[in-house]
Amino acid sequence: MRFSLSQISPQVWKNGGGSTRELAREDTAKGHMIWRASLARIDRDGAFSNFPGLSRIHCIVSGAGLQLSNADVQLVAAPLKPLHFDGGLDLTARLRQGVCEAFNLIYDPDRMSAEMKICDAGRHHFDDGTQLIFVLEGSLRLETSAGVEQLSSGEGWQGVAGGFVDIAQDGRAVLLRLGHL
């Protein structure tokens, strides 16, 4: 499945501190979330959404990042460094130097394993399984058993396959692998 930010409207957060664009998602037959990938814009300091019983990988993809904290936990979300943590934590977000954007994966750790990589220019292999690829900058060429796709900044692909991603010289992409347990 191919997707593009140009076709996904941002959903403003209840607290007004930012917005989210849901890129892809998988639910159980009963409608419970197994995983969700999204791109969030964080506009100001405030409460950070929690997802009890789920795990989270949060990666700043533009801006200087943020501090996530409560009385017991201090986490730093730094640019292009995937941060893994318990999605059920009650955290407050504090921007480091203004607005930032984050690529997020929220998933059920009892059903899934997850690995997120930020990859720069070059050829990158990925094994068979559920994949999500999102272009942050530039362009890439995706080769899978299903065919070849050309993707540009703000575009992505999600499917079950193995293959290669050739990221252009000026490019950068998120490669996300999800494994069903």
PyMOL commands that set and color helices and strands:
alter all, ss='L'
color gray80, all
select helices_A, chain A and resi 5-7
alter helices_A, ss='H'
color red, helices_A
select strands_A, chain A and resi 2-4+11-12+18-27+33-42+46-48+55-62+66-69+74-77+83-86+91-95+100-107+112-126+130-137+139-144+147-152+155-160+163-180
alter strands_A, ss='S'
color yellow, strands_A
deselect
rebuild
show_as cartoon
